[in-house]
Amino acid sequence: MAKKKITREKIINAFLFCAFDKSAGATSLADIADYLEIKKASLYNHFDSKEEMYSASLEYCRNFLEETKFLPDSLLNERTFTAYSLEEIFSSLIKNYIHIYEAEPLFQIYTFIHTEQYFNKTASEIADAERAKIEYSVSQIILAYCSQKKKELSPIDVDCAVRWYTSALMNQIDMYITNKKEIVRQNPECGVGSLFALPTDEEALNRIYSLSSNYIRLLERD
């Protein structure tokens, strides 16, 4: 039988999958080895301890999240705001962002970081960086919209709008992902992988769109 090729990245992903199912604290090296179908001792060829693996997983998540984008590079141009309303733009961005996080391994990464942020400083910094990225994207959209629509908002109004909208959006996304995770927790026999065969919860998405649209309408009012 050919020897399995195990890399640090495969081990990290196995750790994230196990942490998704059991929590990072409850996940043991034996769990990870069982998931990879290797001997526990093989893990020590790549990591000296679970603590080292945990730290490496945080850095892996940081690098992965830095590559994800809430705001596509091509969005901010004149034609965007001529062809679409602000509501439509944000609804499209929300849909794309959630779909990204419904796929592997970002679903596990999001769950890991947003759970560990309450116990680990690095995880908290990564979560804050993700929030800051969305805040920046939202601010760029609002500023571009105001510029192209000749609408004036004070810096304070823009700042408040960005912070409130981002906070509300992140809260809704947290709820959406938590609910999807509970589907697996309540049906352990189906396994983690089956989560990704589930369709997007369109009803939950529509509620997020509705909340987003209500706020955008307030922002657009003179």
N, C-alpha and C positions, 0 to 999 in steps of 0.2 A: 504494500500500500504506500502510495506517495506521501511524503511528509507534507503537512499543511504549511503553507507560507503565511506566517503571521507577522504583521507589521505593527508599529506603534499606533498608526491610525486605526487599524482594525480593532486593536484592543481598546482604544478610546471610544470608538463607536459602540463596541460591545458594552463598555461601562455605561455609556449614555442610555443604551437600550435597557440595561438592567436597572439603572437608577430611575428610569421612567416607570418601570414596573414596581420597584420596591422602595425607592428613594435612595439617594446617594449614600446616606449613612448606613442603611441596612444592607447595601450591596457588598458582598464579600468577594475576595479574589477567587474563591471556589465557584461563586455564581458566574463570574466572568469567564473562567476556564470552561465551565459546563456549557455556557452559551456558545463559545468558540469551538467546543468539542476537542479541547486539548488538555494536557496535564497542567495543573496549577503551577508546577515548577517552571514551566515554559514561559510564564509571564515575567519571571525574574531575569530573563534574557533581555528584556526591554525596559523594565522598571524595577527599582530597588524595593519599592513599597507601594501600598495603596495610596499613601499620601502623595507620593511623587506622581502617580497616575492621575490623581484628583487634580493636582496643580497643572499637569500637562493638558488635561481635559478642559480646564478653564481657558488656557491659552488657545487651544484648538477652537473653542467656541468663540472666543474674542476675534480670532482671525476670520472665522467663517462668517460671523455677523457683520464684520467690517466690509465684506464683499456684497452683502445684500443691500438693495436700494428700495426705499419707499418712493422716491421721486426719480423717474427715468430722466436721463440727460436730455432727451429730445422734447420734453413736455413744455418747457418754458419758452414758447415762441408766440408771436402775434396770432397765428392761425388757431392756436389752441383755444384762446379766449373768444375768438370770433365764432368758432364752430360749436363750442360747448359751453354750457353754463358751469358756474362754480360748483353747483351741486353734482353735476355729472362728472366733473373732473375728480372730485373727492370720492365719489362712489366707486369710480373706476380704480382709483389708487387703493382704496380699502379692500376691494375685491381681490386685486392682484396680490396685495400684501398678505392677506389671510390665506390665499391659495398657496403662496410660497411657504408659509409656516405649517400648512397641512401636509407637506411632503417630508420625506426622510432626507437628511437627518435633522432638518431645522425644527421639526416638531419636538424632538427629544432635546435639542439644544435650548429651545425657548423654555421648555418645561424645567430643565436643569438649572438654567441661569435664573429664571424668575422664582424658583424655589430657594436656591442657595443664596440669593441676594440678601436674605434676612439673617444668614449665618456666616457669610464670608465676605470680606472687604473687596476682594478682586471681583467676585460675582456681582456685588453691588455696583462697582465701577463699570462693569460691562453692561449691566442693565441701564445704568444712567447714560452711558454713551449711546445706547440704542434709542433711548427716549430723546436725547439731545439731537440725534440724527433726524428723527421725525419732526421735532420742533423746528429745526432749521428748514426742513423741506416744506412744512406748512407755512412758515414765515415767507419763504421765497414765492410760494404760490399766491399768498394773500397780497404781497407787495407787487407782484407782477400783475395781478388782477386789478389792483387799485390804480396802478400806473396806466394800464391799457384802457381801463374804463373811466379814467379821469376822476376817480373817487378818492377823497382825502380821508385818511385815518391818522390820528396822532400816533407817535411811537408807543405811547402808553396803551392806546387802544389795540394796536397791533400785538404788542407783547401780551396783553391780557387775552386777546383772541387766540393767539398761538398756544399759550400755556393751558387755557381752559380746554380748547379743542383737543390738544394732544393728550391731556390727562383723561378726558372723557373717552377718547378713542382707545387708548391703551387699556383702560378699565374694561371696555366692551370686548376687546380682543382677548384679554385675560379670561373673562367669563366664557367666551366662545370656546377657547382652547381647553379650559378646565372642564367644561361640559362634555367635550368630545373625549377627553381623557377618562372621564367617569364611565363612558360607555364600555371601555375596555376593563376598567376596574370592576364593574358590575357583572362582566361576562368574561371571567378569567380563562375559561376554556377556549375562547376564540383566539387568544394570543395578541400581542402587540401589533404584529404585522397586519392583522385584519383591519385595524383602524384606518389604514390608508386606502383600503378598498371601499370604505364608506363614502357616500356622496357628501358634498358640501351641504351643510344645514342652511338651506336657502331661507327658511323662515327666520332663523337667527340673524342671518346676514341682512335680511330686509329690515329687521328692527334696528340694526346698526346704521343702515343707510338712512332710515327715517330720522333717527336722532341726529345724525350728521346734517341732513338736509334742513331740519328745523333750526339748527344753530346757524348754518350758512345763510338761511333766509333772514335771520336777525342781523347778521353781519352786513348783508346787502342793502338793508333798509337805510334810507337817507336819514 
